[in-house]
Amino acid sequence: MKIRFHQEPMRGRQNKCVICGSIYNLRQARASVYSQQGIEYGDACPECIESGSEGIRSRLLDNIQRLREFADELEALSSEPMHLPGLEAEFKAYRNRAI
């Protein structure tokens, strides 16, 4: 894994850390995470960067476990019966929002 810093013109924008999954506000620079092959996977939050190599590895493994658990929940959800609202319910929600 490689981490590169870039000047970020959109300071204050919210971003999601690819390592720990947290939402954070960009500061002066953006830290992007790349594979050894040069594939960019996303950005890293300041807390992950500050945690060092072992902290990054630990945070990444924790996030992987959370994502696997969430994927399992979504897979279970996909086997449940689906009940979709009718078109009239969608129109009613749209009309209520316009008021």
PDB file as gemmi writes it, atoms N, CA and C in Angstrom:
CRYST1    1.000    1.000    1.000  90.00  90.00  90.00 P 1                      
ATOM      1  N   MET A   1       0.855  -1.170   0.000  1.00  0.00           N  
ATOM      2  CA  MET A   1       0.000   0.000   0.000  1.00  0.00           C  
ATOM      3  C   MET A   1       0.900   1.231   0.000  1.00  0.00           C  
ATOM      4  N   LYS A   2       0.496   2.206  -0.801  1.00  0.00           N  
ATOM      5  CA  LYS A   2       1.188   3.493  -0.843  1.00  0.00           C  
ATOM      6  C   LYS A   2       0.178   4.584  -0.511  1.00  0.00           C  
ATOM      7  N   ILE A   3       0.643   5.612   0.156  1.00  0.00           N  
ATOM      8  CA  ILE A   3      -0.212   6.760   0.441  1.00  0.00           C  
ATOM      9  C   ILE A   3       0.485   7.985  -0.135  1.00  0.00           C  
ATOM     10  N   ARG A   4      -0.271   8.736  -0.926  1.00  0.00           N  
ATOM     11  CA  ARG A   4       0.260   9.961  -1.537  1.00  0.00           C  
ATOM     12  C   ARG A   4      -0.602  11.141  -1.111  1.00  0.00           C  
ATOM     13  N   PHE A   5       0.051  12.261  -0.886  1.00  0.00           N  
ATOM     14  CA  PHE A   5      -0.665  13.487  -0.524  1.00  0.00           C  
ATOM     15  C   PHE A   5      -0.862  14.366  -1.749  1.00  0.00           C  
ATOM     16  N   HIS A   6      -2.038  14.995  -1.830  1.00  0.00           N  
ATOM     17  CA  HIS A   6      -2.385  15.910  -2.920  1.00  0.00           C  
ATOM     18  C   HIS A   6      -2.949  17.182  -2.299  1.00  0.00           C  
ATOM     19  N   GLN A   7      -2.653  18.312  -2.885  1.00  0.00           N  
ATOM     20  CA  GLN A   7      -3.303  19.544  -2.460  1.00  0.00           C  
ATOM     21  C   GLN A   7      -4.781  19.414  -2.813  1.00  0.00           C  
ATOM     22  N   GLU A   8      -5.631  19.798  -1.905  1.00  0.00           N  
ATOM     23  CA  GLU A   8      -7.070  19.631  -2.107  1.00  0.00           C  
ATOM     24  C   GLU A   8      -7.735  20.990  -2.256  1.00  0.00           C  
ATOM     25  N   PRO A   9      -8.216  21.320  -3.468  1.00  0.00           N  
ATOM     26  CA  PRO A   9      -8.855  22.619  -3.664  1.00  0.00           C  
ATOM     27  C   PRO A   9     -10.229  22.731  -3.010  1.00  0.00           C  
ATOM     28  N   MET A  10     -10.849  21.608  -2.659  1.00  0.00           N  
ATOM     29  CA  MET A  10     -12.208  21.643  -2.096  1.00  0.00           C  
ATOM     30  C   MET A  10     -12.154  21.423  -0.585  1.00  0.00           C  
ATOM     31  N   ARG A  11     -11.399  22.233   0.102  1.00  0.00           N  
ATOM     32  CA  ARG A  11     -11.235  22.128   1.536  1.00  0.00           C  
ATOM     33  C   ARG A  11     -12.585  22.165   2.250  1.00  0.00           C  
ATOM     34  N   GLY A  12     -12.738  21.329   3.278  1.00  0.00           N  
ATOM     35  CA  GLY A  12     -13.973  21.297   4.041  1.00  0.00           C  
ATOM     36  C   GLY A  12     -14.993  20.304   3.516  1.00  0.00           C  
ATOM     37  N   ARG A  13     -14.779  19.794   2.325  1.00  0.00           N  
ATOM     38  CA  ARG A  13     -15.695  18.806   1.753  1.00  0.00           C  
ATOM     39  C   ARG A  13     -15.649  17.520   2.580  1.00  0.00           C  
ATOM     40  N   GLN A  14     -16.784  16.869   2.744  1.00  0.00           N  
ATOM     41  CA  GLN A  14     -16.809  15.604   3.467  1.00  0.00           C  
ATOM     42  C   GLN A  14     -16.288  14.483   2.580  1.00  0.00           C  
ATOM     43  N   ASN A  15     -15.586  13.559   3.199  1.00  0.00           N  
ATOM     44  CA  ASN A  15     -14.977  12.452   2.493  1.00  0.00           C  
ATOM     45  C   ASN A  15     -15.107  11.208   3.356  1.00  0.00           C  
ATOM     46  N   LYS A  16     -15.010  10.035   2.750  1.00  0.00           N  
ATOM     47  CA  LYS A  16     -15.079   8.782   3.489  1.00  0.00           C  
ATOM     48  C   LYS A  16     -13.721   8.095   3.434  1.00  0.00           C  
ATOM     49  N   CYS A  17     -13.225   7.682   4.591  1.00  0.00           N  
ATOM     50  CA  CYS A  17     -11.929   7.023   4.684  1.00  0.00           C  
ATOM     51  C   CYS A  17     -12.053   5.570   4.217  1.00  0.00           C  
ATOM     52  N   VAL A  18     -11.222   5.187   3.263  1.00  0.00           N  
ATOM     53  CA  VAL A  18     -11.242   3.827   2.740  1.00  0.00           C  
ATOM     54  C   VAL A  18     -10.657   2.847   3.761  1.00  0.00           C  
ATOM     55  N   ILE A  19      -9.885   3.329   4.693  1.00  0.00           N  
ATOM     56  CA  ILE A  19      -9.243   2.460   5.680  1.00  0.00           C  
ATOM     57  C   ILE A  19     -10.192   2.121   6.826  1.00  0.00           C  
ATOM     58  N   CYS A  20     -10.744   3.136   7.483  1.00  0.00           N  
ATOM     59  CA  CYS A  20     -11.596   2.886   8.660  1.00  0.00           C  
ATOM     60  C   CYS A  20     -13.081   3.066   8.389  1.00  0.00           C  
ATOM     61  N   GLY A  21     -13.436   3.711   7.290  1.00  0.00           N  
ATOM     62  CA  GLY A  21     -14.841   3.903   6.941  1.00  0.00           C  
ATOM     63  C   GLY A  21     -15.476   5.149   7.530  1.00  0.00           C  
ATOM     64  N   SER A  22     -14.716   5.946   8.273  1.00  0.00           N  
ATOM     65  CA  SER A  22     -15.300   7.137   8.887  1.00  0.00           C  
ATOM     66  C   SER A  22     -15.468   8.261   7.866  1.00  0.00           C  
ATOM     67  N   ILE A  23     -16.385   9.165   8.189  1.00  0.00           N  
ATOM     68  CA  ILE A  23     -16.603  10.370   7.392  1.00  0.00           C  
ATOM     69  C   ILE A  23     -15.802  11.489   8.056  1.00  0.00           C  
ATOM     70  N   TYR A  24     -15.060  12.241   7.262  1.00  0.00           N  
ATOM     71  CA  TYR A  24     -14.246  13.323   7.803  1.00  0.00           C  
ATOM     72  C   TYR A  24     -14.233  14.486   6.824  1.00  0.00           C  
ATOM     73  N   ASN A  25     -13.846  15.654   7.316  1.00  0.00           N  
ATOM     74  CA  ASN A  25     -13.731  16.847   6.475  1.00  0.00           C  
ATOM     75  C   ASN A  25     -12.298  16.985   5.990  1.00  0.00           C  
ATOM     76  N   LEU A  26     -12.146  17.238   4.693  1.00  0.00           N  
ATOM     77  CA  LEU A  26     -10.815  17.434   4.133  1.00  0.00           C  
ATOM     78  C   LEU A  26     -10.197  18.702   4.712  1.00  0.00           C  
ATOM     79  N   ARG A  27      -8.891  18.662   4.918  1.00  0.00           N  
ATOM     80  CA  ARG A  27      -8.176  19.815   5.456  1.00  0.00           C  
ATOM     81  C   ARG A  27      -7.313  20.411   4.356  1.00  0.00           C  
ATOM     82  N   GLN A  28      -6.046  20.516   4.607  1.00  0.00           N  
ATOM     83  CA  GLN A  28      -5.128  21.129   3.641  1.00  0.00           C  
ATOM     84  C   GLN A  28      -4.790  20.208   2.479  1.00  0.00           C  
ATOM     85  N   ALA A  29      -4.625  18.918   2.762  1.00  0.00           N  
ATOM     86  CA  ALA A  29      -4.201  17.973   1.723  1.00  0.00           C  
ATOM     87  C   ALA A  29      -5.063  16.717   1.799  1.00  0.00           C  
ATOM     88  N   ARG A  30      -5.126  16.031   0.705  1.00  0.00           N  
ATOM     89  CA  ARG A  30      -5.860  14.775   0.617  1.00  0.00           C  
ATOM     90  C   ARG A  30      -4.838  13.644   0.578  1.00  0.00           C  
ATOM     91  N   ALA A  31      -5.051  12.591   1.365  1.00  0.00           N  
ATOM     92  CA  ALA A  31      -4.153  11.439   1.381  1.00  0.00           C  
ATOM     93  C   ALA A  31      -4.847  10.291   0.650  1.00  0.00           C  
ATOM     94  N   SER A  32      -4.349   9.930  -0.516  1.00  0.00           N  
ATOM     95  CA  SER A  32      -4.958   8.874  -1.324  1.00  0.00           C  
ATOM     96  C   SER A  32      -4.216   7.561  -1.129  1.00  0.00           C  
ATOM     97  N   VAL A  33      -4.972   6.465  -1.085  1.00  0.00           N  
ATOM     98  CA  VAL A  33      -4.425   5.132  -0.873  1.00  0.00           C  
ATOM     99  C   VAL A  33      -4.334   4.418  -2.222  1.00  0.00           C  
ATOM    100  N   TYR A  34      -3.147   3.904  -2.517  1.00  0.00           N  
ATOM    101  CA  TYR A  34      -2.885   3.203  -3.783  1.00  0.00           C  
ATOM    102  C   TYR A  34      -2.323   1.816  -3.497  1.00  0.00           C  
ATOM    103  N   SER A  35      -2.594   0.893  -4.412  1.00  0.00           N  
ATOM    104  CA  SER A  35      -1.951  -0.417  -4.344  1.00  0.00           C  
ATOM    105  C   SER A  35      -0.537  -0.291  -4.903  1.00  0.00           C  
ATOM    106  N   GLN A  36       0.247  -1.336  -4.751  1.00  0.00           N  
ATOM    107  CA  GLN A  36       1.600  -1.349  -5.321  1.00  0.00           C  
ATOM    108  C   GLN A  36       1.558  -1.234  -6.841  1.00  0.00           C  
ATOM    109  N   GLN A  37       0.422  -1.640  -7.449  1.00  0.00           N  
ATOM    110  CA  GLN A  37       0.262  -1.560  -8.894  1.00  0.00           C  
ATOM    111  C   GLN A  37      -0.219  -0.187  -9.357  1.00  0.00           C  
ATOM    112  N   GLY A  38      -0.446   0.725  -8.419  1.00  0.00           N  
ATOM    113  CA  GLY A  38      -0.857   2.076  -8.775  1.00  0.00           C  
ATOM    114  C   GLY A  38      -2.353   2.287  -8.860  1.00  0.00           C  
ATOM    115  N   ILE A  39      -3.152   1.320  -8.406  1.00  0.00           N  
ATOM    116  CA  ILE A  39      -4.611   1.467  -8.416  1.00  0.00           C  
ATOM    117  C   ILE A  39      -5.026   2.280  -7.190  1.00  0.00           C  
ATOM    118  N   GLU A  40      -5.789   3.358  -7.425  1.00  0.00           N  
ATOM    119  CA  GLU A  40      -6.257   4.191  -6.319  1.00  0.00           C  
ATOM    120  C   GLU A  40      -7.532   3.588  -5.738  1.00  0.00           C  
ATOM    121  N   TYR A  41      -7.567   3.444  -4.411  1.00  0.00           N  
ATOM    122  CA  TYR A  41      -8.716   2.853  -3.730  1.00  0.00           C  
ATOM    123  C   TYR A  41      -9.561   3.866  -2.989  1.00  0.00           C  
ATOM    124  N   GLY A  42      -9.047   5.040  -2.746  1.00  0.00           N  
ATOM    125  CA  GLY A  42      -9.791   6.052  -2.018  1.00  0.00           C  
ATOM    126  C   GLY A  42      -8.853   6.858  -1.151  1.00  0.00           C  
ATOM    127  N   ASP A  43      -9.421   7.564  -0.205  1.00  0.00           N  
ATOM    128  CA  ASP A  43      -8.644   8.460   0.641  1.00  0.00           C  
ATOM    129  C   ASP A  43      -8.587   7.959   2.072  1.00  0.00           C  
ATOM    130  N   ALA A  44      -7.596   8.426   2.806  1.00  0.00           N  
ATOM    131  CA  ALA A  44      -7.405   8.065   4.208  1.00  0.00           C  
ATOM    132  C   ALA A  44      -7.597   9.301   5.078  1.00  0.00           C  
ATOM    133  N   CYS A  45      -8.268   9.115   6.207  1.00  0.00           N  
ATOM    134  CA  CYS A  45      -8.498  10.222   7.133  1.00  0.00           C  
ATOM    135  C   CYS A  45      -7.212  10.530   7.913  1.00  0.00           C  
ATOM    136  N   PRO A  46      -7.133  11.724   8.473  1.00  0.00           N  
ATOM    137  CA  PRO A  46      -5.940  12.101   9.241  1.00  0.00           C  
ATOM    138  C   PRO A  46      -5.660  11.154  10.413  1.00  0.00           C  
ATOM    139  N   GLU A  47      -6.711  10.660  11.079  1.00  0.00           N  
ATOM    140  CA  GLU A  47      -6.513   9.765  12.220  1.00  0.00           C  
ATOM    141  C   GLU A  47      -5.844   8.462  11.794  1.00  0.00           C  
ATOM    142  N   CYS A  48      -6.226   7.926  10.641  1.00  0.00           N  
ATOM    143  CA  CYS A  48      -5.581   6.705  10.151  1.00  0.00           C  
ATOM    144  C   CYS A  48      -4.120   6.976   9.799  1.00  0.00           C  
ATOM    145  N   ILE A  49      -3.863   8.076   9.117  1.00  0.00           N  
ATOM    146  CA  ILE A  49      -2.488   8.426   8.755  1.00  0.00           C  
ATOM    147  C   ILE A  49      -1.640   8.560  10.014  1.00  0.00           C  
ATOM    148  N   GLU A  50      -2.184   9.228  11.030  1.00  0.00           N  
ATOM    149  CA  GLU A  50      -1.449   9.443  12.276  1.00  0.00           C  
ATOM    150  C   GLU A  50      -1.213   8.146  13.054  1.00  0.00           C  
ATOM    151  N   SER A  51      -2.014   7.109  12.789  1.00  0.00           N  
ATOM    152  CA  SER A  51      -1.878   5.857  13.535  1.00  0.00           C  
ATOM    153  C   SER A  51      -0.682   5.022  13.089  1.00  0.00           C  
ATOM    154  N   GLY A  52      -0.050   5.381  11.966  1.00  0.00           N  
ATOM    155  CA  GLY A  52       1.129   4.667  11.494  1.00  0.00           C  
ATOM    156  C   GLY A  52       0.791   3.354  10.805  1.00  0.00           C  
ATOM    157  N   SER A  53       1.809   2.641  10.382  1.00  0.00           N  
ATOM    158  CA  SER A  53       1.629   1.417   9.590  1.00  0.00           C  
ATOM    159  C   SER A  53       0.796   0.363  10.298  1.00  0.00           C  
ATOM    160  N   GLU A  54       1.135   0.067  11.560  1.00  0.00           N  
ATOM    161  CA  GLU A  54       0.390  -0.970  12.289  1.00  0.00           C  
ATOM    162  C   GLU A  54      -1.029  -0.524  12.601  1.00  0.00           C  
ATOM    163  N   GLY A  55      -1.202   0.758  12.916  1.00  0.00           N  
ATOM    164  CA  GLY A  55      -2.541   1.279  13.163  1.00  0.00           C  
ATOM    165  C   GLY A  55      -3.400   1.212  11.915  1.00  0.00           C  
ATOM    166  N   ILE A  56      -2.812   1.553  10.767  1.00  0.00           N  
ATOM    167  CA  ILE A  56      -3.540   1.485   9.498  1.00  0.00           C  
ATOM    168  C   ILE A  56      -3.962   0.051   9.220  1.00  0.00           C  
ATOM    169  N   ARG A  57      -3.037  -0.901   9.406  1.00  0.00           N  
ATOM    170  CA  ARG A  57      -3.349  -2.310   9.170  1.00  0.00           C  
ATOM    171  C   ARG A  57      -4.499  -2.772  10.077  1.00  0.00           C  
ATOM    172  N   SER A  58      -4.430  -2.409  11.359  1.00  0.00           N  
ATOM    173  CA  SER A  58      -5.466  -2.795  12.321  1.00  0.00           C  
ATOM    174  C   SER A  58      -6.816  -2.176  11.973  1.00  0.00           C  
ATOM    175  N   ARG A  59      -6.814  -0.887  11.645  1.00  0.00           N  
ATOM    176  CA  ARG A  59      -8.062  -0.196  11.282  1.00  0.00           C  
ATOM    177  C   ARG A  59      -8.660  -0.771  10.006  1.00  0.00           C  
ATOM    178  N   LEU A  60      -7.809  -1.106   9.058  1.00  0.00           N  
ATOM    179  CA  LEU A  60      -8.283  -1.682   7.795  1.00  0.00           C  
ATOM    180  C   LEU A  60      -8.917  -3.047   8.043  1.00  0.00           C  
ATOM    181  N   LEU A  61      -8.277  -3.878   8.862  1.00  0.00           N  
ATOM    182  CA  LEU A  61      -8.843  -5.197   9.168  1.00  0.00           C  
ATOM    183  C   LEU A  61     -10.169  -5.079   9.913  1.00  0.00           C  
ATOM    184  N   ASP A  62     -10.282  -4.107  10.828  1.00  0.00           N  
ATOM    185  CA  ASP A  62     -11.557  -3.874  11.526  1.00  0.00           C  
ATOM    186  C   ASP A  62     -12.649  -3.474  10.536  1.00  0.00           C  
ATOM    187  N   ASN A  63     -12.308  -2.583   9.597  1.00  0.00           N  
ATOM    188  CA  ASN A  63     -13.277  -2.130   8.599  1.00  0.00           C  
ATOM    189  C   ASN A  63     -13.687  -3.289   7.686  1.00  0.00           C  
ATOM    190  N   ILE A  64     -12.740  -4.130   7.312  1.00  0.00           N  
ATOM    191  CA  ILE A  64     -13.048  -5.298   6.478  1.00  0.00           C  
ATOM    192  C   ILE A  64     -14.063  -6.190   7.188  1.00  0.00           C  
ATOM    193  N   GLN A  65     -13.861  -6.414   8.490  1.00  0.00           N  
ATOM    194  CA  GLN A  65     -14.797  -7.251   9.252  1.00  0.00           C  
ATOM    195  C   GLN A  65     -16.190  -6.632   9.277  1.00  0.00           C  
ATOM    196  N   ARG A  66     -16.270  -5.310   9.502  1.00  0.00           N  
ATOM    197  CA  ARG A  66     -17.582  -4.632   9.497  1.00  0.00           C  
ATOM    198  C   ARG A  66     -18.261  -4.764   8.139  1.00  0.00           C  
ATOM    199  N   LEU A  67     -17.469  -4.589   7.062  1.00  0.00           N  
ATOM    200  CA  LEU A  67     -18.039  -4.692   5.714  1.00  0.00           C  
ATOM    201  C   LEU A  67     -18.534  -6.102   5.423  1.00  0.00           C  
ATOM    202  N   ARG A  68     -17.802  -7.123   5.872  1.00  0.00           N  
ATOM    203  CA  ARG A  68     -18.244  -8.514   5.680  1.00  0.00           C  
ATOM    204  C   ARG A  68     -19.547  -8.779   6.419  1.00  0.00           C  
ATOM    205  N   GLU A  69     -19.641  -8.283   7.645  1.00  0.00           N  
ATOM    206  CA  GLU A  69     -20.876  -8.455   8.412  1.00  0.00           C  
ATOM    207  C   GLU A  69     -22.043  -7.753   7.728  1.00  0.00           C  
ATOM    208  N   PHE A  70     -21.801  -6.548   7.207  1.00  0.00           N  
ATOM    209  CA  PHE A  70     -22.847  -5.810   6.509  1.00  0.00           C  
ATOM    210  C   PHE A  70     -23.254  -6.543   5.228  1.00  0.00           C  
ATOM    211  N   ALA A  71     -22.274  -7.099   4.504  1.00  0.00           N  
ATOM    212  CA  ALA A  71     -22.571  -7.857   3.290  1.00  0.00           C  
ATOM    213  C   ALA A  71     -23.431  -9.076   3.628  1.00  0.00           C  
ATOM    214  N   ASP A  72     -23.149  -9.729   4.743  1.00  0.00           N  
ATOM    215  CA  ASP A  72     -23.966 -10.865   5.173  1.00  0.00           C  
ATOM    216  C   ASP A  72     -25.394 -10.437   5.474  1.00  0.00           C  
ATOM    217  N   GLU A  73     -25.553  -9.281   6.127  1.00  0.00           N  
ATOM    218  CA  GLU A  73     -26.892  -8.759   6.422  1.00  0.00           C  
ATOM    219  C   GLU A  73     -27.651  -8.447   5.125  1.00  0.00           C  
ATOM    220  N   LEU A  74     -26.959  -7.836   4.166  1.00  0.00           N  
ATOM    221  CA  LEU A  74     -27.602  -7.520   2.891  1.00  0.00           C  
ATOM    222  C   LEU A  74     -27.985  -8.783   2.133  1.00  0.00           C  
ATOM    223  N   GLU A  75     -27.133  -9.805   2.219  1.00  0.00           N  
ATOM    224  CA  GLU A  75     -27.451 -11.071   1.549  1.00  0.00           C  
ATOM    225  C   GLU A  75     -28.704 -11.693   2.163  1.00  0.00           C  
ATOM    226  N   ALA A  76     -28.823 -11.646   3.492  1.00  0.00           N  
ATOM    227  CA  ALA A  76     -30.024 -12.158   4.154  1.00  0.00           C  
ATOM    228  C   ALA A  76     -31.243 -11.332   3.751  1.00  0.00           C  
ATOM    229  N   LEU A  77     -31.078 -10.021   3.665  1.00  0.00           N  
ATOM    230  CA  LEU A  77     -32.164  -9.135   3.261  1.00  0.00           C  
ATOM    231  C   LEU A  77     -32.652  -9.465   1.848  1.00  0.00           C  
ATOM    232  N   SER A  78     -31.742  -9.828   0.973  1.00  0.00           N  
ATOM    233  CA  SER A  78     -32.115 -10.115  -0.413  1.00  0.00           C  
ATOM    234  C   SER A  78     -33.004 -11.341  -0.544  1.00  0.00           C  
ATOM    235  N   SER A  79     -33.006 -12.219   0.462  1.00  0.00           N  
ATOM    236  CA  SER A  79     -33.841 -13.423   0.380  1.00  0.00           C  
ATOM    237  C   SER A  79     -35.224 -13.219   1.004  1.00  0.00           C  
ATOM    238  N   GLU A  80     -35.441 -12.063   1.641  1.00  0.00           N  
ATOM    239  CA  GLU A  80     -36.752 -11.774   2.226  1.00  0.00           C  
ATOM    240  C   GLU A  80     -37.738 -11.397   1.128  1.00  0.00           C  
ATOM    241  N   PRO A  81     -39.050 -11.621   1.385  1.00  0.00           N  
ATOM    242  CA  PRO A  81     -40.044 -11.175   0.407  1.00  0.00           C  
ATOM    243  C   PRO A  81     -39.991  -9.648   0.269  1.00  0.00           C  
ATOM    244  N   MET A  82     -40.233  -9.175  -0.946  1.00  0.00           N  
ATOM    245  CA  MET A  82     -40.186  -7.737  -1.199  1.00  0.00           C  
ATOM    246  C   MET A  82     -41.592  -7.184  -1.323  1.00  0.00           C  
ATOM    247  N   HIS A  83     -41.815  -6.079  -0.620  1.00  0.00           N  
ATOM    248  CA  HIS A  83     -43.101  -5.387  -0.656  1.00  0.00           C  
ATOM    249  C   HIS A  83     -42.829  -3.957  -1.098  1.00  0.00           C  
ATOM    250  N   LEU A  84     -43.144  -3.658  -2.324  1.00  0.00           N  
ATOM    251  CA  LEU A  84     -42.892  -2.331  -2.875  1.00  0.00           C  
ATOM    252  C   LEU A  84     -44.145  -1.476  -2.786  1.00  0.00           C  
ATOM    253  N   PRO A  85     -43.973  -0.173  -2.515  1.00  0.00           N  
ATOM    254  CA  PRO A  85     -45.146   0.701  -2.494  1.00  0.00           C  
ATOM    255  C   PRO A  85     -45.699   0.861  -3.910  1.00  0.00           C  
ATOM    256  N   GLY A  86     -46.979   1.089  -3.980  1.00  0.00           N  
ATOM    257  CA  GLY A  86     -47.602   1.311  -5.277  1.00  0.00           C  
ATOM    258  C   GLY A  86     -47.256   2.688  -5.824  1.00  0.00           C  
ATOM    259  N   LEU A  87     -47.581   2.896  -7.068  1.00  0.00           N  
ATOM    260  CA  LEU A  87     -47.297   4.155  -7.736  1.00  0.00           C  
ATOM    261  C   LEU A  87     -48.024   5.317  -7.062  1.00  0.00           C  
ATOM    262  N   GLU A  88     -49.223   5.083  -6.562  1.00  0.00           N  
ATOM    263  CA  GLU A  88     -49.984   6.142  -5.893  1.00  0.00           C  
ATOM    264  C   GLU A  88     -49.256   6.616  -4.634  1.00  0.00           C  
ATOM    265  N   ALA A  89     -48.643   5.712  -3.891  1.00  0.00           N  
ATOM    266  CA  ALA A  89     -47.892   6.094  -2.687  1.00  0.00           C  
ATOM    267  C   ALA A  89     -46.703   6.971  -3.054  1.00  0.00           C  
ATOM    268  N   GLU A  90     -46.054   6.673  -4.176  1.00  0.00           N  
ATOM    269  CA  GLU A  90     -44.930   7.494  -4.623  1.00  0.00           C  
ATOM    270  C   GLU A  90     -45.403   8.898  -4.993  1.00  0.00           C  
ATOM    271  N   PHE A  91     -46.519   8.978  -5.715  1.00  0.00           N  
ATOM    272  CA  PHE A  91     -47.065  10.283  -6.088  1.00  0.00           C  
ATOM    273  C   PHE A  91     -47.455  11.088  -4.850  1.00  0.00           C  
ATOM    274  N   LYS A  92     -48.054  10.417  -3.853  1.00  0.00           N  
ATOM    275  CA  LYS A  92     -48.470  11.091  -2.626  1.00  0.00           C  
ATOM    276  C   LYS A  92     -47.243  11.652  -1.899  1.00  0.00           C  
ATOM    277  N   ALA A  93     -46.180  10.884  -1.802  1.00  0.00           N  
ATOM    278  CA  ALA A  93     -44.953  11.355  -1.144  1.00  0.00           C  
ATOM    279  C   ALA A  93     -44.371  12.537  -1.901  1.00  0.00           C  
ATOM    280  N   TYR A  94     -44.401  12.484  -3.214  1.00  0.00           N  
ATOM    281  CA  TYR A  94     -43.877  13.590  -4.024  1.00  0.00           C  
ATOM    282  C   TYR A  94     -44.717  14.846  -3.827  1.00  0.00           C  
ATOM    283  N   ARG A  95     -46.021  14.690  -3.815  1.00  0.00           N  
ATOM    284  CA  ARG A  95     -46.910  15.847  -3.618  1.00  0.00           C  
ATOM    285  C   ARG A  95     -46.694  16.458  -2.235  1.00  0.00           C  
ATOM    286  N   ASN A  96     -46.534  15.640  -1.195  1.00  0.00           N  
ATOM    287  CA  ASN A  96     -46.328  16.149   0.169  1.00  0.00           C  
ATOM    288  C   ASN A  96     -45.009  16.899   0.271  1.00  0.00           C  
ATOM    289  N   ARG A  97     -44.004  16.470  -0.454  1.00  0.00           N  
ATOM    290  CA  ARG A  97     -42.696  17.124  -0.422  1.00  0.00           C  
ATOM    291  C   ARG A  97     -42.767  18.496  -1.105  1.00  0.00           C  
ATOM    292  N   ALA A  98     -43.601  18.626  -2.126  1.00  0.00           N  
ATOM    293  CA  ALA A  98     -43.709  19.868  -2.897  1.00  0.00           C  
ATOM    294  C   ALA A  98     -44.443  20.965  -2.129  1.00  0.00           C  
ATOM    295  N   ILE A  99     -45.167  20.573  -1.104  1.00  0.00           N  
ATOM    296  CA  ILE A  99     -45.982  21.566  -0.352  1.00  0.00           C  
ATOM    297  C   ILE A  99     -45.145  22.323   0.627  1.00  0.00           C  
TER     298      ILE A  99                                                      
END                                                                             
